[in-house]
Amino acid sequence: MKRLTKDIIFESSHLSQDLARRSVRGGVTTMTAQALQFVLHMAGTMILARLLTPADFGLIGMVTVVVGFAEMFKDAGLSTATVQRATISHEQISTLFWLNVLLSAALGLCILVASPLVAWFYGRPELTPVTAVLSLSFIITGLTIQHSALLRRHMRFGTLAVIHIVSYLINLTVVVLLALAGWRYWALVVGSLATAISGILLTLCFCPWIPGRMRKGTGVRGMLKFGGHLTGFSFLNYFTRNADSVIIGHALGPSLLGIYAKAYSLLLMPIHQINGPLTSVMIPALSRLQKEPDRYRRYYMHMLGSIALLTMPIVTLLFAMANEVILLVLGTQWVGAVPVFRLLAPAALLGAINFAPGLLCVSLGRTDIQLRWALISAPVTVLAFITGIHWGIHGVAIAFSSTWCLLFILFLFWACRKSPVVFGDLCRMLLVPSLGAILASVATLALVARVSNTLHMGLRLLLGTAVFACCYFAFVVATSTGRRLLSSIVHLPIALRARPTVTSMG
């Protein structure tokens, strides 16, 4: 892996050349790295779920809502602006760097000052020092926002994967050692600091860019406007996504919040491991195709269909094997997470492509649409959570699934308007992986119910997975759309070996 050097760090002409091969290589690299990260995260989850209690995770979850809320403001959408912009300069990125640093420092101090208020809100005095310490990791990570953005802009996804994997291994090592020493939730706090410090050192190693002074008149106004709309959307979206945790933590306490949060994170972990990095691949690629609508549409449809074909069955398989997965990964003390796990599955199914509307808005520079949509969806979702809490965590899970599914479909329809992508074509393409995944899960669930009293849990999991895979594959190959999407995935190695081309989108 090469470091970004001064002679290419702000060069843009090479980014649109050989775009298909760059995207495919970036996608394959990212998927491989994410598979490794997924294995590591699952192993870490299995270990920590046995060393720490639901209350430990719930306490950190309470603070994470606050820290994560401030997280979006320190970026201010400026890292995405760096990736999306057709051309950039040293002066522009230097100005954005110092803006990010100033925002990180100011917000970190706000979190530090607000730590007693966080403890008061939840009625947990121990949250005061926890919040104060986590504010330090918040400030540290703000120093490399633009460095990471430059790596993404240059499609250095292998480098970014190495940074994430090494940082996580350091985090896991620190947390496990401290948990064994009896530090309980403080193990997670110190692990967060270890991640922040290792992340900044590794990022600066691969991108040793030194920013200049902040200057006026560098042409960053358009980037600030783009970032402002994106930050407004992220603020409302984050508020919506975490309102359930705040409501549960306040009304029901850390133990039930820990069960709900762990069910939520375990269900979506495979999706986040795939979608997040692949979105990073698609944003710079689609941004280079803004003025070529036909190529843009083919690339978007091809990539989204391929991702849906891989991710949608993961969610429905987890739904069908929820009991076995929870007991295997988390242990018997987390059995209460099984019904929550299943009630959240409908939202997770569409969550397999949750980036679809946002990707259209960001790559086409239409983040104002995201902001307007969030102003509508946020109050609707929070009202659903407030209503659902009357029936406990199960009621919140039902409110989340039903509301999120409806709003996602409406948002996707709105994002497709005045874009190269046709909503009807998109729905027809996504029908194959979604319907195939649902039918395969029904068949698997019926089989598992029959053998639940006769087979060991591990054997049930293996048998259920095999039956699911056979049913899903049979459905996919029986349809022309499924065969086309499957063929595009199978032929990825051929695309990697193909000669460079500027026009082909694979």
C-alpha positions in Angstrom: 0.0 0.0 0.0 1.4 3.3 -1.1 1.2 6.6 0.7 -0.5 9.6 -0.9 2.3 11.8 -2.2 2.3 15.6 -2.7 2.3 15.3 -6.5 -1.0 13.4 -6.8 -2.9 14.3 -3.6 -4.9 17.1 -5.2 -4.8 15.8 -8.8 -8.2 14.9 -10.2 -7.7 14.0 -13.9 -6.9 10.4 -13.2 -10.0 9.7 -11.1 -12.4 9.3 -14.1 -10.0 7.1 -16.0 -10.6 3.3 -15.9 -13.5 4.0 -13.6 -15.1 0.6 -14.0 -11.9 -1.3 -13.1 -11.2 1.1 -10.2 -14.8 0.6 -8.8 -14.7 -3.2 -9.2 -11.3 -3.5 -7.6 -12.4 -1.1 -4.8 -15.5 -3.2 -4.3 -13.7 -6.5 -4.2 -11.0 -5.1 -1.9 -13.7 -3.6 0.4 -15.8 -6.7 0.5 -12.8 -8.9 1.3 -11.7 -6.5 4.1 -15.2 -6.2 5.4 -15.5 -10.0 5.5 -12.5 -10.1 7.7 -13.8 -7.2 9.8 -17.1 -9.0 10.2 -15.4 -12.1 11.5 -13.4 -10.0 13.9 -16.5 -8.1 15.1 -18.5 -11.3 15.6 -15.6 -12.8 17.5 -15.3 -9.7 19.6 -19.1 -9.6 20.2 -19.1 -13.2 21.4 -16.2 -12.6 23.7 -17.4 -9.4 25.2 -21.0 -10.6 25.6 -19.7 -13.1 28.0 -17.3 -10.8 29.9 -19.7 -7.9 30.3 -23.3 -7.6 31.2 -26.3 -6.0 29.3 -26.2 -3.1 31.9 -22.5 -2.4 31.0 -23.4 -2.1 27.3 -26.5 -0.1 28.1 -24.6 2.5 30.1 -22.2 3.0 27.2 -25.1 3.1 24.8 -26.6 6.0 26.8 -23.4 8.1 26.3 -22.9 6.9 22.8 -26.2 8.6 21.8 -24.8 11.9 23.0 -21.3 11.6 21.6 -22.6 10.2 18.3 -25.0 13.1 18.0 -22.1 15.6 18.3 -20.1 13.5 15.9 -22.0 14.6 12.8 -21.3 18.2 13.5 -17.6 18.0 13.7 -17.5 16.6 10.1 -20.2 19.1 8.9 -20.5 17.1 5.7 -17.1 18.5 4.6 -15.4 15.1 4.2 -18.1 14.1 1.7 -17.8 17.5 -0.1 -14.1 16.7 -0.5 -14.9 13.3 -2.1 -17.8 14.6 -4.3 -16.1 17.8 -5.6 -14.8 17.5 -9.2 -11.7 19.5 -8.4 -10.0 20.5 -5.2 -7.0 22.5 -4.1 -4.5 22.5 -1.1 -6.0 25.8 0.1 -9.6 24.5 0.0 -8.8 21.3 1.9 -6.6 23.2 4.4 -9.5 25.5 5.2 -11.9 22.6 5.6 -9.3 20.8 7.9 -9.1 23.7 10.3 -12.9 24.1 10.3 -13.2 20.4 11.2 -10.6 20.8 14.0 -12.3 23.9 15.4 -15.7 22.2 15.4 -14.3 19.0 17.0 -12.6 21.0 19.8 -15.7 23.1 20.5 -18.1 20.2 20.5 -15.7 18.1 22.6 -15.7 20.8 25.2 -19.5 21.0 25.1 -19.7 17.2 25.7 -17.3 17.6 28.7 -19.3 20.5 30.2 -22.6 18.6 29.6 -21.4 15.3 31.2 -23.3 16.1 34.5 -26.4 16.8 32.6 -26.2 13.4 30.8 -25.9 11.7 34.2 -28.8 13.7 35.6 -31.1 12.9 32.6 -30.6 9.1 32.9 -30.3 9.2 36.7 -26.9 7.4 36.6 -24.1 9.4 38.4 -21.4 7.1 37.0 -22.1 8.6 33.5 -20.4 11.9 34.4 -16.8 10.6 34.3 -17.7 8.2 31.4 -19.0 11.1 29.2 -16.0 13.3 30.2 -13.5 10.7 29.1 -15.3 9.9 25.8 -15.2 13.6 24.9 -11.4 13.2 24.5 -11.7 10.5 21.9 -14.2 12.7 20.1 -11.7 15.6 19.9 -8.8 13.2 18.8 -10.7 11.7 15.8 -11.5 15.2 14.4 -7.8 15.7 13.4 -8.0 13.2 10.5 -11.4 13.9 8.9 -9.9 15.5 5.8 -7.0 13.0 5.6 -9.5 10.1 5.5 -11.6 12.0 2.9 -8.5 12.3 0.7 -7.9 8.6 0.9 -11.5 7.9 0.0 -11.4 10.4 -2.9 -8.4 8.5 -4.3 -10.2 5.2 -3.8 -7.5 3.9 -1.4 -10.0 1.5 0.1 -7.4 -1.2 1.0 -5.5 1.4 3.0 -8.7 2.5 4.8 -9.5 -1.2 5.6 -6.1 -1.7 7.1 -6.6 1.3 9.3 -10.0 0.1 10.5 -8.9 -3.5 11.1 -5.8 -2.7 13.1 -7.6 0.0 15.1 -10.4 -2.5 16.0 -7.8 -5.2 17.0 -6.2 -2.7 19.3 -9.6 -1.8 20.7 -10.6 -5.4 21.2 -7.3 -6.3 22.9 -7.6 -3.4 25.3 -11.3 -4.0 26.2 -10.8 -7.8 26.7 -7.8 -7.3 29.0 -9.5 -4.6 31.1 -12.8 -6.6 31.2 -10.9 -9.6 32.5 -9.3 -7.3 35.1 -12.9 -6.3 36.3 -13.1 -2.8 34.8 -16.7 -3.5 33.5 -18.0 -0.6 31.4 -14.7 1.3 31.8 -13.1 -1.3 29.6 -15.3 -0.1 26.7 -14.5 3.5 27.5 -10.7 3.0 27.5 -11.1 0.9 24.3 -12.7 3.8 22.6 -9.7 6.0 23.4 -7.3 3.3 22.1 -9.2 3.2 18.8 -9.1 7.0 18.4 -5.3 7.2 19.1 -4.4 4.2 16.9 -6.7 5.5 14.1 -5.0 8.9 13.9 -1.5 7.5 13.9 -2.3 5.0 11.1 -4.1 7.6 9.0 -1.3 10.1 9.2 1.1 7.4 8.3 -0.7 6.6 5.0 -1.7 10.2 4.2 1.1 12.5 5.5 -0.4 15.7 4.2 0.3 18.8 6.2 -2.4 21.4 6.0 -1.7 25.1 5.4 -3.3 28.1 7.0 -7.1 28.8 6.9 -7.7 31.3 4.1 -10.6 33.3 2.8 -11.6 33.4 -0.8 -10.6 29.8 -1.6 -13.9 28.9 -3.2 -15.2 26.7 -0.3 -18.6 28.4 -0.1 -20.2 25.8 -2.4 -18.6 23.0 -0.4 -19.9 24.5 2.9 -23.4 24.7 1.5 -23.3 21.1 0.3 -21.9 20.1 3.7 -24.5 22.2 5.5 -27.4 20.4 3.8 -25.8 17.0 4.5 -25.2 17.9 8.1 -28.8 19.0 8.6 -30.0 15.7 7.2 -27.5 13.7 9.3 -28.6 15.6 12.4 -32.2 14.8 11.9 -31.5 11.3 10.7 -29.3 10.6 13.7 -31.9 12.1 16.1 -34.5 9.8 14.5 -32.3 6.7 14.6 -31.3 7.2 18.3 -34.5 8.5 19.7 -35.6 4.9 20.4 -32.5 4.3 22.6 -33.0 7.6 24.4 -36.7 6.8 25.1 -36.0 3.2 26.2 -33.0 4.2 28.4 -35.1 7.0 30.1 -38.3 5.0 30.5 -37.0 1.4 31.1 -33.4 1.6 32.2 -30.0 0.3 31.0 -30.7 -3.5 31.1 -33.6 -3.4 28.6 -31.8 -0.8 26.6 -28.8 -3.1 26.4 -31.0 -6.0 25.1 -32.7 -3.8 22.5 -29.4 -2.2 21.4 -27.6 -5.5 21.1 -30.4 -7.1 19.1 -30.4 -4.0 16.8 -26.6 -4.0 16.3 -26.3 -7.7 15.8 -29.1 -7.8 13.2 -27.6 -4.9 11.3 -23.9 -5.7 11.8 -23.6 -7.8 8.5 -25.4 -5.0 6.6 -23.2 -2.2 8.0 -20.1 -4.2 7.3 -21.0 -4.4 3.6 -23.0 -1.2 2.9 -20.9 1.4 4.6 -17.6 0.7 2.7 -19.3 0.0 -0.6 -21.1 3.3 -0.4 -17.6 4.9 0.0 -16.7 3.1 -3.3 -19.8 4.3 -5.1 -19.9 8.0 -4.1 -16.6 9.0 -5.8 -17.4 6.8 -8.9 -21.0 8.2 -9.3 -19.7 11.7 -8.7 -17.5 11.4 -11.7 -20.6 10.4 -13.8 -22.9 13.3 -13.0 -22.9 14.6 -16.6 -23.3 11.2 -18.2 -26.9 10.0 -17.2 -26.9 6.7 -19.1 -23.6 5.5 -17.6 -24.7 6.8 -14.2 -28.0 4.8 -14.4 -26.3 1.6 -15.5 -23.6 1.8 -12.8 -26.1 2.6 -10.1 -28.6 -0.1 -11.0 -25.8 -2.7 -11.5 -24.2 -1.9 -8.1 -27.4 -1.6 -6.1 -28.8 -4.8 -7.5 -25.6 -6.8 -6.8 -25.5 -5.5 -3.2 -29.2 -6.3 -2.6 -28.6 -9.8 -4.0 -26.0 -10.4 -1.3 -27.3 -8.5 1.7 -31.1 -9.1 1.7 -30.8 -12.9 2.2 -28.4 -12.3 5.2 -31.2 -10.4 7.0 -33.9 -12.9 6.4 -31.6 -15.8 7.3 -30.9 -14.2 10.6 -34.7 -13.7 11.1 -35.3 -17.4 10.5 -32.5 -18.6 12.7 -32.8 -15.8 15.4 -33.0 -18.1 18.4 -29.9 -20.1 17.3 -27.9 -17.0 16.4 -28.6 -15.1 19.6 -27.8 -18.1 21.8 -24.6 -18.9 19.8 -23.3 -15.4 19.6 -24.4 -13.8 22.8 -25.2 -16.6 25.2 -28.3 -17.6 27.3 -28.4 -14.3 29.3 -29.4 -12.5 26.1 -32.3 -14.8 25.1 -34.7 -11.8 25.7 -33.2 -10.2 22.6 -34.7 -12.9 20.3 -38.2 -11.4 19.8 -36.8 -7.9 19.5 -34.3 -9.3 16.9 -37.2 -10.6 14.8 -39.5 -7.6 15.2 -36.7 -5.4 13.8 -36.1 -7.7 10.8 -38.5 -5.9 8.3 -36.7 -2.7 8.7 -33.4 -4.5 8.4 -34.5 -6.1 5.1 -35.0 -2.7 3.5 -32.0 -1.5 5.5 -29.9 -3.8 3.3 -30.2 -1.0 0.7 -30.6 1.9 3.1 -28.0 3.9 1.3 -29.9 3.9 -2.0 -31.8 7.3 -1.8 -28.9 9.1 0.0 -26.4 7.9 -2.6 -28.5 9.5 -5.4 -28.7 12.8 -3.5 -25.1 13.0 -2.5 -23.5 11.9 -5.8 -25.7 14.4 -7.7 -25.1 17.2 -5.3 -28.7 17.4 -4.2 -28.3 17.2 -0.4 -31.0 19.8 0.0 -33.5 17.0 -0.9 -32.2 14.9 2.0 -32.6 17.8 4.4 -36.2 18.5 3.3 -37.1 14.8 3.6 -35.6 14.5 7.1 -37.7 17.5 8.3 -40.7 15.4 7.4 -39.6 11.9 8.5 -38.0 12.8 11.9 -41.1 13.9 13.8 -43.2 11.0 12.3 -40.7 8.4 13.5 -40.2 9.9 17.0 -44.0 10.1 17.5 -44.1 6.3 16.6 -41.4 5.6 19.2 -43.3 7.5 21.9 -46.4 5.6 21.1 -44.6 2.2 21.0 -42.9 2.6 24.4 -46.2 1.9 26.1 -45.7 -1.7 25.0 -42.1 -1.9 26.1 -39.1 -2.6 23.9 -41.3 -4.8 21.7 -43.6 -1.9 21.0 -40.7 0.3 20.0 -39.3 -2.4 17.7 -42.7 -2.7 15.9 -42.9 1.1 15.7 -39.4 1.3 14.2 -40.0 -1.4 11.6 -43.4 -0.3 10.3 -42.6 3.4 10.2 -39.1 3.1 8.8 -40.2 0.8 5.9 -42.9 3.2 4.8 -40.7 6.2 5.0 -37.8 4.6 3.2 -40.0 3.7 0.2 -41.3 7.2 0.0 -37.8 8.7 0.3 -36.5 6.4 -2.5 -39.3 7.5 -4.8 -38.6 11.2 -4.1 -34.8 10.8 -4.6 -35.4 9.1 -8.0 -37.4 12.1 -9.3 -35.3 14.3 -11.6 -32.4 11.8 -11.4 -31.2 9.4 -14.2 -32.7 6.4 -12.2 -36.3 5.4 -12.8 -38.2 4.3 -9.6 -40.3 1.7 -11.3 -37.2 0.0 -12.8 -35.5 0.0 -9.5 -38.4 -1.6 -7.7 -38.7 -4.4 -10.4 -35.0 -5.1 -10.0 -35.2 -5.3 -6.2 -38.2 -7.5 -6.2 -36.1 -10.6 -7.0 -33.7 -10.5 -4.1 -36.3 -9.4 -1.6 -39.0 -11.9 -2.6 -36.5 -14.7 -2.9 -35.0 -13.9 0.6 -38.5 -13.9 2.2 -39.6 -17.2 0.6 -36.3 -18.9 1.6 -36.7 -17.6 5.2 -40.2 -19.0 5.4 -39.0 -22.4 4.2 -36.1 -22.4 6.7 -38.3 -21.3 9.6 -40.7 -24.1 8.9 -37.9 -26.7 8.8 -36.3 -25.4 12.0 -39.6 -25.5 13.9 -39.9 -29.2 12.9 -36.4 -30.2 14.1 -36.1 -27.8 17.1 -36.6 -30.6 19.6 -34.5 -33.3 17.9 -31.3 -31.6 16.7 -28.6 -29.8 18.6 -28.5 -26.0 18.2 -25.4 -26.1 16.1 -26.8 -28.7 13.7 -30.0 -26.7 13.4 -28.0 -23.7 12.4 -26.0 -25.6 9.8 -29.1 -27.3 8.4 -31.2 -24.2 8.3 -28.4 -22.2 6.5 -28.0 -25.0 3.9 -31.8 -25.1 3.2 -32.0 -21.3 3.0 -29.1 -21.1 0.6 -30.6 -23.8 -1.7 -34.0 -22.2 -1.7 -32.7 -18.7 -2.3 -30.3 -19.8 -5.1 -33.0 -21.7 -6.8 -35.3 -18.7 -6.8 -32.6 -16.4 -8.1 -31.6 -18.6 -11.0 -35.2 -19.1 -12.0 -35.6 -15.4 -12.9 -33.9 -13.5 -15.7 -33.1 -10.5 -13.4 -31.6 -12.8 -10.8 -29.4 -14.6 -13.3 -28.2 -11.3 -14.7 -27.3 -10.0 -11.2 -25.7 -13.3 -10.2 -23.7 -13.3 -13.4 -22.3 -9.8 -12.7 -21.1 -11.0 -9.3 -19.6 -14.2 -10.6 -17.7 -12.3 -13.3 -16.0 -9.8 -11.0 -12.6 -11.5 -11.3 -12.8 -11.3 -15.1 -13.6 -7.5 -14.8 -10.5 -7.1 -12.6 -8.3 -8.7 -15.2 -9.8 -6.8 -18.1 -7.9 -4.1 -19.9 -8.5 -0.5 -18.6 -11.4 1.3 -20.2 -13.0 4.7 -19.7 -16.4 4.0 -21.2 -17.5 0.6 -20.0 -19.3 0.3 -16.8 -19.2 -3.5 -16.6 
